[in-house]
């Protein structure tokens, strides 16, 4: 889940929606190819897991076997919940598993080259809350922050998908200085509030003037959800490029789920409501790949 309101292309958090890869066959041919033989749900065209495996092979120059896998994902596609970043990281971790451990900076650099931005890739690699620094001519750097254990997300995902490319095309080419300063003030406040437990600052700290209002026409009920005034809602923001919209809360989750659902029902917009927690470490990525069964030939 990227951006978190004011942290456009900078902040992301890993939530407990998972993409799992299972090896069904390998061939020690040095071809460094990965083939998805089955994907649930189906993916049109070349799978991001395949692209990432081949990209890291080109980047490192390492010889690797051909790998045949099955992919199963809980993460809805084109929903602003990081499905493409998760798939890319899965392909990188698979390559690492069948070759050798690789520096985290290299993995993040390749994932960023595939994604076009580093925020969701960093969260998928490291887990928890991350911020990123992209450096010209050098590898990006991810910084890890602690997401408070008592904070949860209630996320509404309308049935209309929204590609990242379309959402980015809606953004302006330039911003007034006052809007740039507005977001910088708030993203620093957001990180401070999460680390210090000053939750009364969260609602203000996720306010944004860089991307959300530019995307409002593409995201059903975005304005209505952001305007919800309820004491249980600590913060609300567009998740990634959308169209998912997230609330942050400490409790009263069932009522907030009903509140979100009714907001979309009034607009006759089909929606899926999820209650999500944060995955604080990236160990699941390594374990999933490491335990995947298969055979060599």
C-alpha positions as CSV (number, residue, x, y, z in Angstrom):
1,X,0.0,0.0,0.0
2,X,1.8,3.1,-1.2
3,X,1.8,6.9,-0.8
4,X,-0.3,7.0,2.5
5,X,-1.6,10.4,1.4
6,X,1.1,12.9,1.7
7,X,4.0,10.5,1.0
8,X,3.7,10.3,-2.7
9,X,6.2,7.9,-4.3
10,X,8.1,7.8,-0.9
11,X,6.2,5.9,1.7
12,X,4.6,2.5,1.6
13,X,3.5,-0.2,4.0
14,X,3.3,-4.0,3.5
15,X,-0.2,-5.4,4.4
16,X,-1.1,-9.0,4.9
17,X,-2.2,-9.8,1.4
18,X,0.1,-12.4,-0.1
19,X,1.4,-13.7,-3.4
20,X,2.7,-17.3,-3.3
21,X,5.0,-19.0,-5.8
22,X,5.4,-22.8,-6.0
23,X,8.1,-24.4,-8.0
24,X,6.8,-27.4,-10.0
25,X,9.9,-28.1,-12.2
26,X,13.4,-26.8,-12.8
27,X,15.9,-27.4,-15.6
28,X,19.6,-26.8,-14.9
29,X,20.2,-25.4,-18.4
30,X,21.6,-21.9,-17.5
31,X,18.9,-20.2,-19.6
32,X,17.6,-18.1,-16.6
33,X,14.0,-18.3,-17.7
34,X,11.0,-18.5,-15.4
35,X,7.7,-19.7,-16.8
36,X,4.4,-19.4,-14.9
37,X,2.5,-22.5,-15.9
38,X,-0.6,-21.6,-13.8
39,X,-1.7,-18.3,-12.3
40,X,-4.6,-17.7,-9.9
41,X,-6.1,-15.4,-10.8
42,X,-5.1,-15.5,-14.5
43,X,-2.8,-12.8,-15.8
44,X,-2.9,-11.5,-19.3
45,X,0.4,-11.4,-21.2
46,X,3.8,-11.9,-19.5
47,X,3.6,-12.3,-15.7
48,X,5.6,-9.8,-13.6
49,X,7.2,-12.7,-11.8
50,X,8.7,-13.8,-15.2
51,X,9.8,-10.3,-16.1
52,X,11.6,-9.9,-12.7
53,X,13.4,-13.2,-12.9
54,X,14.8,-12.4,-16.3
55,X,15.6,-8.8,-15.4
56,X,17.7,-9.8,-12.4
57,X,19.5,-12.4,-14.5
58,X,20.4,-9.6,-17.0
59,X,21.4,-7.2,-14.3
60,X,23.7,-9.6,-12.4
61,X,24.9,-11.7,-15.3
62,X,24.6,-14.9,-13.2
63,X,23.7,-18.2,-14.8
64,X,20.4,-19.6,-13.5
65,X,18.2,-22.6,-14.2
66,X,14.9,-22.5,-16.0
67,X,12.2,-22.6,-13.4
68,X,8.5,-23.5,-13.9
69,X,6.1,-22.2,-11.2
70,X,2.5,-21.8,-10.1
71,X,1.4,-18.5,-8.7
72,X,-1.4,-17.8,-6.4
73,X,-2.2,-14.3,-5.3
74,X,-4.6,-12.8,-2.7
75,X,-3.8,-9.3,-4.0
76,X,-6.3,-7.8,-6.4
77,X,-4.8,-6.5,-9.6
78,X,-5.1,-2.8,-10.7
79,X,-6.4,-2.0,-7.2
80,X,-3.7,0.2,-5.7
81,X,-2.6,-2.6,-3.3
82,X,0.8,-3.4,-4.7
83,X,0.1,-6.5,-6.8
84,X,2.8,-5.8,-9.4
85,X,5.4,-4.9,-6.8
86,X,4.7,-8.2,-5.0
87,X,5.0,-10.2,-8.2
88,X,8.3,-8.5,-9.1
89,X,9.8,-9.2,-5.7
90,X,8.6,-12.8,-5.9
91,X,10.5,-13.2,-9.2
92,X,13.6,-11.6,-7.7
93,X,13.5,-13.8,-4.6
94,X,13.0,-16.9,-6.7
95,X,16.2,-16.0,-8.7
96,X,18.1,-15.4,-5.5
97,X,17.0,-18.8,-4.2
98,X,18.3,-20.7,-7.2
99,X,21.5,-18.7,-7.5
100,X,22.9,-16.9,-4.5
101,X,22.0,-14.2,-1.9
102,X,22.0,-10.8,-3.5
103,X,22.4,-7.3,-1.9
104,X,19.1,-5.7,-0.9
105,X,20.2,-2.6,-2.9
106,X,20.4,-4.6,-6.1
107,X,17.0,-6.2,-5.5
108,X,15.4,-2.9,-4.9
109,X,17.2,-1.3,-7.9
110,X,15.8,-4.0,-10.2
111,X,12.3,-3.9,-8.7
112,X,12.4,-0.1,-9.1
113,X,13.4,-0.4,-12.8
114,X,10.4,-2.7,-13.4
115,X,7.9,-0.7,-11.3
116,X,9.1,2.8,-12.3
117,X,9.2,3.9,-8.6
118,X,10.6,2.3,-5.5
119,X,8.0,2.8,-2.7
120,X,5.9,-0.4,-3.1
121,X,8.9,-2.5,-4.0
122,X,10.7,-1.5,-0.8
123,X,7.7,-2.4,1.3
124,X,7.3,-5.8,-0.5
125,X,11.1,-6.5,0.0
126,X,11.4,-5.4,3.7
127,X,7.9,-5.5,5.2
128,X,6.5,-3.0,7.6
129,X,6.6,0.8,6.8
130,X,9.3,2.0,4.5
131,X,10.5,5.2,2.9
132,X,12.8,5.4,-0.1
133,X,15.6,7.6,-1.5
134,X,16.1,7.2,-5.3
135,X,19.6,8.4,-6.2
136,X,20.7,9.3,-9.7
137,X,23.3,6.9,-11.0
138,X,23.2,4.8,-7.9
139,X,20.9,2.2,-6.2
140,X,17.9,3.4,-4.3
141,X,17.9,3.1,-0.5
142,X,15.1,1.9,1.7
143,X,14.7,3.1,5.2
144,X,12.6,0.9,7.6
145,X,10.2,2.4,10.1
146,X,8.0,0.7,12.8
147,X,4.3,0.5,12.0
148,X,2.3,0.6,15.3
149,X,0.9,-2.8,16.1
150,X,-2.5,-1.3,17.3
151,X,-3.3,0.4,14.0
152,X,-5.3,-1.5,11.3
153,X,-6.6,-0.6,7.9
154,X,-10.2,-0.8,6.6
155,X,-9.9,-0.8,2.8
156,X,-12.6,-0.3,0.2
157,X,-11.8,-1.6,-3.3
158,X,-14.4,-0.7,-5.9
159,X,-14.9,-3.1,-8.7
160,X,-13.5,-0.8,-11.4
161,X,-9.8,-1.4,-11.9
162,X,-7.3,1.5,-12.4
163,X,-3.9,1.0,-14.0
164,X,-1.0,2.9,-12.5
165,X,-0.1,4.4,-16.0
166,X,-3.6,5.9,-16.3
167,X,-3.5,7.2,-12.7
168,X,-0.1,8.8,-13.4
169,X,-1.3,10.4,-16.6
170,X,-3.8,12.3,-14.6
171,X,-1.1,14.1,-12.5
172,X,0.0,17.7,-13.3
173,X,3.4,18.3,-14.7
174,X,4.2,21.0,-12.0
175,X,3.0,22.1,-8.6
176,X,2.7,25.4,-6.8
177,X,5.4,25.9,-4.2
178,X,2.8,26.2,-1.4
179,X,1.5,22.7,-2.4
180,X,5.0,21.2,-2.3
181,X,5.6,22.7,1.1
182,X,2.2,21.5,2.3
183,X,3.0,17.9,1.5
184,X,6.5,18.0,2.9
185,X,5.2,19.3,6.2
186,X,2.7,16.6,6.4
187,X,4.8,13.6,5.4
188,X,7.3,14.5,8.1
189,X,4.5,14.8,10.6
190,X,3.1,11.4,9.5
191,X,6.4,9.6,10.1
192,X,6.7,11.4,13.5
193,X,3.2,10.6,14.5
194,X,3.5,6.9,13.7
195,X,6.8,6.6,15.6
196,X,5.8,8.6,18.6
197,X,2.2,7.3,18.9
198,X,0.7,10.8,18.5
199,X,-2.3,9.5,16.6
200,X,-4.2,12.8,16.9
201,X,-1.8,14.1,14.2
202,X,-2.6,11.4,11.7
203,X,-5.7,12.8,10.0
204,X,-3.9,16.1,9.2
205,X,-0.6,14.4,8.3
206,X,-2.1,12.3,5.4
207,X,-3.7,15.3,3.7
208,X,-2.3,15.7,0.2
209,X,-2.1,18.2,-2.6
210,X,0.1,16.3,-5.0
211,X,-1.9,13.4,-6.4
212,X,-5.3,12.6,-4.7
213,X,-7.4,15.5,-6.1
214,X,-5.9,15.0,-9.6
215,X,-7.1,11.3,-9.4
216,X,-10.5,12.0,-7.9
217,X,-12.4,11.7,-11.2
218,X,-10.9,8.2,-11.7
219,X,-11.7,6.9,-8.3
220,X,-15.3,6.2,-7.3
221,X,-16.3,7.8,-4.0
222,X,-12.8,9.1,-3.2
223,X,-14.0,12.5,-2.1
224,X,-16.9,11.0,0.0
225,X,-14.6,8.6,1.8
226,X,-11.9,11.2,2.5
227,X,-14.6,13.5,3.9
228,X,-16.0,10.9,6.4
229,X,-16.1,12.4,9.8
230,X,-16.1,9.7,12.4
231,X,-14.2,9.6,15.8
232,X,-13.0,6.1,15.0
233,X,-11.3,7.2,11.8
234,X,-7.7,8.3,12.5
235,X,-6.8,8.9,8.9
236,X,-8.0,8.2,5.3
237,X,-6.2,8.2,2.0
238,X,-6.1,6.8,-1.5
239,X,-4.2,3.5,-1.5
240,X,-1.4,3.7,-4.1
241,X,-2.7,4.8,-7.4
242,X,-6.2,3.6,-6.5
243,X,-9.0,2.9,-6.8
244,X,-8.7,1.4,-3.3
245,X,-9.3,3.8,-0.4
246,X,-8.0,3.1,3.1
247,X,-9.1,4.1,6.6
248,X,-6.7,3.8,9.6
249,X,-8.3,2.9,12.9
250,X,-7.5,1.3,16.3
251,X,-11.0,-0.3,16.8
252,X,-14.7,-0.3,16.0
253,X,-13.7,-2.0,12.7
254,X,-17.1,-3.7,12.0
255,X,-18.9,-0.4,12.2
256,X,-16.3,1.2,9.9
257,X,-16.6,-1.6,7.4
258,X,-20.4,-1.0,7.3
259,X,-19.9,2.7,7.0
260,X,-17.6,2.2,4.0
261,X,-19.9,-0.3,2.4
262,X,-22.9,2.0,2.7
263,X,-20.9,4.9,1.2
264,X,-20.4,2.9,-2.0
265,X,-23.9,1.3,-1.9
266,X,-25.4,4.8,-2.1
267,X,-23.6,5.3,-5.3
268,X,-24.6,1.9,-6.6
269,X,-20.9,1.0,-6.9
270,X,-19.9,-2.6,-6.1
271,X,-17.1,-2.8,-3.6
272,X,-15.0,-5.2,-1.6
273,X,-14.2,-4.3,2.0
274,X,-11.1,-5.7,3.7
275,X,-9.7,-5.3,7.2
276,X,-5.9,-5.5,6.9
277,X,-3.0,-5.6,9.3
278,X,0.6,-4.9,8.6
279,X,3.2,-7.5,7.8
280,X,6.2,-6.3,9.9
281,X,9.0,-8.3,8.3
282,X,9.9,-9.7,4.9
283,X,10.6,-13.3,6.2
284,X,7.5,-14.6,4.5
285,X,9.0,-13.9,1.1
286,X,12.1,-16.0,1.7
287,X,10.2,-18.8,3.5
288,X,7.6,-19.1,0.7
289,X,10.3,-19.5,-1.9
290,X,12.5,-21.7,0.3
291,X,9.8,-24.2,1.1
292,X,8.5,-24.5,-2.5
293,X,8.7,-28.1,-3.6
294,X,10.0,-29.1,-7.0
295,X,12.2,-31.4,-9.0
296,X,15.4,-31.0,-11.1
297,X,16.1,-32.4,-14.4
